[in-house]
Amino acid sequence: NEEGTIHGQTQSTFVTPPVFEDNIEITINKYDGKAETDVVICLHERNGNLNQVHEYTFPNENNARVKKFTIHNARGKIVIVAMKNKSVGNRFMYRIKAD
C-alpha cells in the first residue's frame, strides 16, 4: 500500500514484487485534488517483456473516485502502475494497493 500526491505535470510509479497468485487486484483511491490523471498498468515478465494490460484516465473533477483493476495471468510477474498528472496547476492525491 502506498499514498502520495502527484503535482502538476509530474508522474509517479508503483511497482509490486513478483506476484504469487494467478490474479491480482489494483485499487486506486483518488481522495483529493482535481487533476486529470492518466493511469497505465503493465506486467513485466521474467523474459523482460513488458505488456500493457489496462489504461484509464481519472477525469478533471473534485469528486473522490475509486477505480479497481483486475489483472489476470499475473503469477511470477511484476505489476507496474504509472500515473501521470496532465494538469498544470492541479494535484492528484491517491492511495494505491495491490491485493
C-alpha positions, 0 to 999 in steps of 0.5 A: 500500500502506498499514498502520495500526491502527484503535482502538476505535470509530474508522474509517479510509479508503483511497482509490486514484487513478483506476484504469487497468485494467478490474479491480482487486484489494483485499487486506486483511491483518488481522495483529493485534488482535481487533476486529470490523471492518466493511469497505465498498468503493465506486467513485466515478465521474467523474459523482460517483456513488458505488456500493457494490460489496462489504461484509464484516465481519472477525469478533471473533477473534485469528486473522490473516485475509486477505480479497481483493476483486475489483472489476470495471468499475473503469477511470477510477474511484476505489476507496474502502475504509472500515473501521470498528472496532465494538469498544470496547476492541479494535484492528484492525491491517491492511495494505491494497493495491490491485493 
